[in-house]
């Protein structure tokens, strides 16, 4: 596995679960406290279960909430009970560090190597790490949206494109805060309660790439509670800022020889559906399943056929959701959007994204029970 983020660790957990020897090569010096929070929709939760990843009490189920305008007026309510009834699981949120820790726990400690920068990957499975050469039956490229492995395999493929918005994310300690998504023209503020009274918040704003936080701060004065309190409770140095990019031109294949692209390296998407991590987890489950049931060459063909159409569909839907939601600026269009949402019964919110969140993972072989003496 080239990359030790969500996708690389999930792939390692799945391949280890089906009996493979795995090695994770992570460039960072340690698997540290990275990121803010992340939403885990039912499809991602089912995938983690199949990988044998135990989240324990670290996952925060989302309860009642809804959509609001910047002044706090309710537009429509999210019916959490109906959502869980339909999907068999709640919408969940988790500290990204806790998800990484749970994934890491599902991989043998001796398989995890940090501070390792991969300098070359060949289609025959050769990997160069500094002066060391490794040979692999399968190389999983999970090195993110700006994947060097993808660029090496597809040197003429267009690079990721700007999605039109910049994003700020953080975690604040504010017990009692509920789930909400608030809209204004060209802007979205999301709030997801985590465990222990922590709250994950994010802001996406239609802006030119390179826009600074100070340039946008005036736009967030006057938003409804608890948004000002969340921003005030988050140390400035803990706020993450990223311009949003995605792979606008789909790849023609996710495999080349014995190299497999996975997660953002294969299908980076904007975050407007909250499915980036979930699609990487799905990739990992499918990869583990196909290599456990077919010879490697056949398995990689099946991986590509199963994952490419679905994940690229999710990319397109994420882009579309951004244009219809947080990136909408036309006054007539935003008024119409609000009117449509107000007319939406709360129970109908439980059906949003059902074609994506309803994914059922293939069954992976279960580890043999320990022998009794």
C-alpha positions in Angstrom: 0.0 0.0 0.0 1.5 3.3 -1.1 -0.1 5.7 1.4 -1.4 5.2 4.9 -4.6 7.3 5.0 -8.1 6.0 5.1 -7.8 4.2 1.7 -4.4 2.6 2.2 -5.2 1.4 5.7 -8.6 0.1 4.7 -7.0 -1.8 1.8 -4.4 -3.3 4.2 -7.1 -4.3 6.7 -9.1 -6.0 4.0 -6.2 -7.8 2.3 -4.9 -8.9 5.7 -8.3 -10.2 6.6 -8.3 -12.5 3.5 -4.9 -13.9 4.3 -2.5 -11.6 2.4 0.8 -10.3 3.8 0.6 -6.5 3.6 3.0 -3.6 3.9 1.8 0.0 4.3 4.3 2.7 3.2 3.4 6.1 4.7 5.4 9.2 3.9 4.6 11.0 7.1 6.8 10.3 10.1 3.9 8.9 12.1 0.2 8.1 11.9 -0.7 11.3 13.8 -3.6 13.4 14.8 -4.6 14.4 11.3 -7.7 16.0 9.9 -10.8 17.1 11.8 -13.9 15.0 11.5 -15.6 12.8 8.9 -19.1 11.7 8.2 -19.6 8.0 7.9 -22.8 7.1 5.9 -24.3 3.6 6.1 -22.4 2.3 3.1 -19.1 3.2 4.8 -20.1 1.6 8.1 -21.1 -1.6 6.4 -17.8 -1.7 4.6 -15.8 -1.2 7.8 -17.8 -4.0 9.4 -16.8 -6.3 6.5 -13.1 -5.3 6.9 -13.2 -6.2 10.6 -12.7 -2.6 11.7 -14.2 -2.0 15.2 -15.2 1.6 15.8 -16.5 0.8 19.3 -18.0 3.9 20.9 -16.0 6.3 18.8 -18.8 6.7 16.2 -21.3 9.4 17.0 -24.8 8.6 15.6 -26.5 11.8 14.3 -29.9 12.5 15.8 -32.5 15.2 14.9 -31.3 18.1 12.9 -32.0 19.8 9.6 -31.4 22.5 7.1 -31.4 26.2 8.0 -30.7 29.6 6.5 -27.9 31.8 7.8 -30.3 33.5 10.3 -31.2 30.1 11.8 -34.7 29.8 10.3 -35.5 26.1 9.7 -35.9 25.1 6.1 -36.6 21.4 6.7 -36.0 18.7 9.3 -33.8 15.6 9.0 -35.7 12.6 10.2 -33.0 10.6 11.9 -35.3 7.8 13.0 -36.7 7.2 9.6 -33.1 7.4 8.1 -32.0 4.6 10.5 -35.1 2.6 9.8 -34.5 2.7 6.1 -30.8 2.1 6.1 -30.4 -0.1 9.1 -27.8 2.3 10.5 -27.7 6.0 11.5 -25.8 8.7 9.8 -22.5 8.7 11.8 -19.6 11.1 12.4 -16.2 10.4 13.9 -12.9 12.1 14.6 -10.7 11.4 11.7 -7.9 10.5 14.1 -10.2 7.9 15.7 -11.0 6.3 12.3 -7.4 6.2 11.4 -6.6 4.5 14.8 -9.4 1.9 14.3 -8.1 1.1 10.8 -4.5 0.9 12.0 -5.6 -1.5 14.8 -6.9 -3.9 12.1 -3.5 -4.1 10.5 -0.5 -5.9 12.0 1.8 -3.4 13.6 4.8 -4.9 11.8 3.1 -4.1 8.5 3.1 -0.4 9.1 6.1 1.7 8.0 6.2 5.4 8.4 8.7 8.0 7.1 8.9 6.0 3.9 8.8 7.9 0.6 8.1 5.8 -2.5 10.3 6.9 -5.4 9.1 4.5 -8.1 6.3 2.1 -8.8 6.4 -0.2 -11.8 3.5 -2.0 -13.4 5.2 -5.4 -12.7 4.9 -4.8 -8.9 8.3 -3.4 -8.2 8.4 -0.6 -5.6 11.4 1.5 -4.7 11.6 3.1 -1.3 14.8 5.1 -1.0 17.5 2.6 -1.8 15.3 -0.4 -1.1 13.5 -2.5 -3.7 10.3 -4.3 -2.8 8.4 -6.9 -4.9 4.6 -7.1 -4.6 1.9 -9.3 -6.1 -0.3 -6.2 -6.0 0.6 -2.6 -5.4 -2.2 -0.4 -4.1 -1.7 3.3 -4.9 -3.6 5.1 -2.2 -1.5 8.3 -2.2 -4.2 10.8 -2.5 -5.6 13.3 -4.9 -2.2 14.4 -6.2 -1.1 10.8 -6.6 2.5 10.5 -7.9 1.7 6.9 -8.8 -1.3 7.9 -10.9 0.8 10.5 -12.6 3.5 7.9 -13.4 1.0 5.4 -14.8 -1.1 8.0 -16.7 1.4 10.9 -17.4 -0.9 12.5 -20.0 -4.0 12.4 -17.9 -5.4 15.8 -16.9 -4.6 16.9 -13.3 -7.3 17.5 -10.7 -9.4 20.6 -11.3 -10.7 23.3 -8.9 -14.3 22.6 -7.8 -15.0 26.3 -7.3 -15.1 26.4 -3.5 -12.6 26.7 -0.7 -13.2 24.9 2.6 -12.4 25.4 6.3 -12.8 22.6 8.9 -12.3 22.3 12.6 -13.3 20.6 15.8 -14.6 22.6 18.8 -15.7 21.4 22.2 -19.3 22.6 22.6 -21.5 20.0 24.3 -25.2 20.0 23.4 -24.7 21.1 19.8 -27.0 19.4 17.3 -26.7 18.4 13.6 -27.3 21.1 11.1 -26.5 22.3 7.6 -27.0 26.0 6.9 -27.0 27.7 3.5 -26.5 31.2 2.1 -25.6 32.2 -1.4 -22.5 30.4 -2.4 -21.8 29.2 1.2 -22.6 26.1 3.3 -21.9 25.6 7.0 -22.2 22.1 8.4 -22.2 20.9 12.0 -21.8 17.3 13.1 -21.7 16.4 16.8 -18.9 13.9 17.7 -18.4 12.0 20.9 -17.4 13.6 24.2 -19.1 16.9 23.5 -16.8 17.7 20.5 -18.3 19.1 17.3 -17.0 18.8 13.8 -17.8 21.9 11.7 -17.0 22.8 8.1 -17.5 25.8 5.9 -17.4 25.7 2.1 -17.5 29.1 0.3 -17.5 29.9 -3.4 -14.2 31.6 -3.9 -11.1 31.8 -6.0 -8.3 29.3 -5.2 -5.9 30.8 -2.7 -8.5 32.8 -0.8 -7.4 33.4 2.7 -9.5 32.9 5.9 -9.2 36.6 6.7 -10.8 37.4 3.3 -13.9 35.4 4.2 -14.3 36.1 7.9 -16.6 39.2 7.3 -19.0 36.9 5.4 -19.6 34.8 8.5 -20.6 37.5 10.9 -24.2 37.4 11.7 -24.7 33.7 11.1 -27.0 31.9 13.6 -25.9 30.2 16.8 -24.0 28.0 17.4 -21.8 28.9 14.4 -20.1 31.9 15.9 -19.5 30.0 19.1 -18.0 27.0 17.2 -15.6 29.3 15.3 -14.6 31.1 18.5 -14.0 27.8 20.3 -11.6 26.6 17.6 -8.0 27.7 17.9 -6.9 29.5 14.7 -3.9 27.1 14.3 -6.3 24.1 14.5 -8.5 25.3 11.6 -7.8 23.4 8.4 -8.0 25.2 5.1 -8.1 23.5 1.7 -9.1 24.6 -1.8 -11.4 21.9 -3.1 -10.2 19.9 -6.1 -11.4 16.8 -7.8 -10.5 14.5 -10.7 -12.7 16.1 -13.4 -11.6 13.8 -16.2 -12.4 10.2 -15.2 -9.6 7.6 -15.5 -10.0 5.0 -18.3 -9.0 2.3 -15.8 -8.1 1.9 -12.2 -5.4 -0.7 -12.9 -2.2 -1.0 -14.8 -0.4 -4.3 -14.7 -0.2 -5.2 -11.0 -0.9 -1.7 -9.8 -4.3 -0.7 -8.4 -5.5 2.8 -7.8 -7.8 3.3 -4.8 -9.5 6.2 -3.0 -8.7 9.8 -4.0 -5.9 8.5 -6.2 -8.5 6.9 -8.4 -11.6 9.1 -8.1 -11.0 12.3 -6.0 -14.3 14.1 -5.5 -15.5 17.3 -3.9 -17.0 16.7 -0.4 -20.6 17.8 -1.0 -21.9 14.3 -0.5 -19.5 13.3 2.3 -18.5 10.2 0.3 -14.8 10.5 -0.2 -13.8 8.3 2.6 -16.7 6.0 2.1 -15.8 5.3 -1.5 -12.2 4.5 -0.5 -13.6 2.0 2.0 -15.8 0.4 -0.6 -12.8 0.1 -2.9 -10.9 -1.7 -0.2 -13.7 -4.2 0.5 -14.1 -5.0 -3.2 -10.4 -5.4 -3.7 -10.1 -7.8 -0.8 -13.1 -9.8 -2.1 -11.9 -10.2 -5.7 -8.3 -11.2 -4.9 -9.7 -13.8 -2.4 -11.9 -15.4 -5.1 -9.9 -15.2 -8.4 -6.4 -15.3 -9.7 -4.8 -11.9 -9.5 -5.1 -10.8 -13.1 -8.8 -11.7 -13.3 -9.3 -10.1 -9.9 -7.9 -6.8 -10.9 -10.1 -6.7 -14.0 -13.1 -7.3 -11.8 -12.1 -4.7 -9.4 -12.0 -2.1 -12.2 -15.3 -3.2 -13.6 -17.0 -3.1 -10.2 -15.5 0.1 -8.8 -15.0 2.5 -11.7 -18.6 3.0 -12.8 -19.9 3.4 -9.3 -17.2 5.7 -7.9 -17.2 7.9 -11.0 -21.0 8.2 -10.6 -20.5 9.4 -7.1 -18.0 11.9 -8.3 -20.5 13.3 -10.8 -23.2 13.4 -8.1 -20.9 15.2 -5.7 -20.2 17.9 -8.3 -23.9 18.2 -9.1 -24.8 18.4 -5.4 -22.3 21.3 -5.0 -23.9 23.2 -7.9 -27.4 22.7 -6.5 -26.5 23.4 -2.9 -23.6 25.4 -1.4 -22.4 26.8 -4.8 -25.8 28.2 -5.8 -25.7 32.1 -5.9 -28.5 33.2 -8.2 -31.2 34.9 -6.0 -34.1 33.3 -7.9 -32.5 29.9 -7.8 -31.7 30.1 -4.1 -35.2 31.2 -3.3 -36.6 28.3 -5.3 -34.2 25.8 -3.6 -35.4 27.0 -0.2 -39.1 26.7 -1.2 -38.5 23.2 -2.5 -36.8 22.1 0.7 -39.5 23.6 2.8 -42.0 21.6 1.0 -40.1 18.4 1.5 -41.6 16.2 4.3 -39.1 15.4 7.0 -39.4 11.6 6.2 -38.3 12.3 2.7 -34.9 13.5 3.8 -34.2 9.9 4.9 -34.3 8.9 1.2 -31.7 11.4 0.0 -28.8 9.6 -1.5 -30.3 6.1 -1.1 -28.7 4.8 -4.3 -25.3 5.6 -2.8 -25.8 4.9 0.9 -27.7 1.6 0.2 -24.5 -0.2 -1.0 -24.1 -3.7 0.4 -20.5 -5.0 0.6 -19.5 -8.4 -0.7 -18.8 -10.9 2.1 -15.2 -11.5 2.9 -13.9 -14.8 4.3 -13.9 -14.7 8.0 -10.8 -15.5 10.0 -10.6 -19.0 11.4 -11.5 -19.3 15.1 -8.6 -20.0 17.4 -7.9 -23.7 18.0 -8.6 -25.1 21.5 -5.9 -27.2 23.0 
